[in-house]
Structure formats: structure tokens, C-alpha cells
Amino acid sequence: MKQRLCVISGTGMESLAEEFSSQELFSIRSDTPWGQVPLIHLSPGDVDLFLIDRHHSKFEDKRNPPHNINHRANIYAAASLNPSLIISVNSVGSMLVEFPPGSVGIVGDVLDLFSPPITFHEEDAVHVDRTRCFSEVHIQKILASKQNLGHITSGITVAQTRGPQFESPSEILALKAMGAHAVGMTLGPESRLIREKNIPHVALCCSSNWAAGLTPGDPSTPIKHDQVSNQADAIKSKVANCIASLIR
């Protein structure tokens, strides 16, 4: 039986499938109770690999902003594929000197205190444990890989903000004081729903910029979305290598 993996990615990763360009790509759609989700299917080696762009929009040439992402549709579609693992790829702003823009890291935990409630269980009280949101077995597999990964920072705690605006320096300082190492706008709700589906989960975070107020030498440096997107795009080959390390 083929291994089945599902990758959910976003900013700067629109062309991630091209990193597996030797494979024939198939575009499919998954019908969910929350709408259709477009997917790309390819088969590198003895594996079925499915990719979901979390920012997919019903409007041509548009991208769903973070606060409008249809997380329930995305995770329902991912779970319907019966994958052995879901891999999230998330762009983040870094608060760690050792995790500069252009780096890829592995998430160890999520700090999500401000997102609106989200669940697949609207009509019954279901309380899912989140003591360990991410699969340590798969994290160790990446770290032990002989793929060309370069330095990988692990154990990163990603703080969830609502967006779509970037954070203020004071917000970043508060999140850092609470234990965050990076900040993003998508992983919190995604990780909650994946836990409800009880599917092993790994989250790769791409350092796309310094968090607000933390740029070395110039704390007043503004954050620009096009630069964030370009930085994420530049490291997609590293992301693809991390994914390849999880293909047995």
C-alpha cells in the first residue's frame, strides 16, 4: 500500500509542486461540507503526495487572506485522503537571532490565545488533548535525514495572530515574553483541527522576515508582504527536501 502524505502550504509556496517537477501533476477537487478544495496530486516514488494551497480562493487570481482561510474545508479535505501524515508549511516572522530570514525550522508548539474558536464539533462538547500537537517520530526523521537540508532549527514555538495586518513591535515583545520564537497567521487554527482528526502532524516554519521591531541594526525596518513572499519562495527547495526526508 502506498504511503499517503498531504502538504498544506501558503505564502510563497504556490509553486512548491514544481520542486517535484519530474512527476506528472494532477489537479483534483475535494467536496467538503464547507466548500470545494482544490488539490494537486503527484506520485514521487512509492508515495501519493497531495498539496493544498490554504489561501485558495473562489475568485480567479485572488488569494484568501489569513483571517478568511477556510480551515475546516482544508483540513476536512486533507483528512478525507486518509494520509499517514499532514505537513503544514507556514511563513513566519522570526524572533530568534539563530533563525534568520531564509531559514527553515520545525515547530515544537503553538501559542494560540487569540484566535476565534474553531472545531468540527459544533453540536457536542468534544475536548481534544493538545499536550503534543506535533509528531515527534516524524520530527526526528527529518533531523536524522541525509537529505540536503542544511541547518534546521527545531523546537520553535509559533505564536498565532489573526492578521491580515502584520504585528506591532509591542505585540511582538509581549508574545516573545510569553515564550514565542516566531509569529504567523495560519498555524493555530490548522493545528487545532488536525488534532481533532487525530492525524500525525509536522509543521515546517519558513523564516520570511524578522518580526516587527527585531531587525538587527534597524528595529524600525518595515515589513513588506512582497518581500515576505519572495523570501518564502526562495527557500521552497529546502522545504521540498524536508518533505522528501519524510518519504520512506
Secondary structure, DSSP 8 states (H G I E B T S, - for coil): --EEEEEEE-TT-TTGGGGGTTS--EEEEEEETTEEEEEEEE--SSEEEEEEETT--SSTT----GGG--HHHHHHHHHHT--SEEEEEEEEEE--TTS-TT-EEEEEEEE-SSS----S-SSS------S--S-HHHHHHHHT--SS---EEEEEEEEE---SS---HHHHHHHHHTT-SEEESSHHHHHHHHHHHT--EEEEEEEEEE-TT--TT-TT----HHHHHHHHHHTHHHHHHHHHHT--
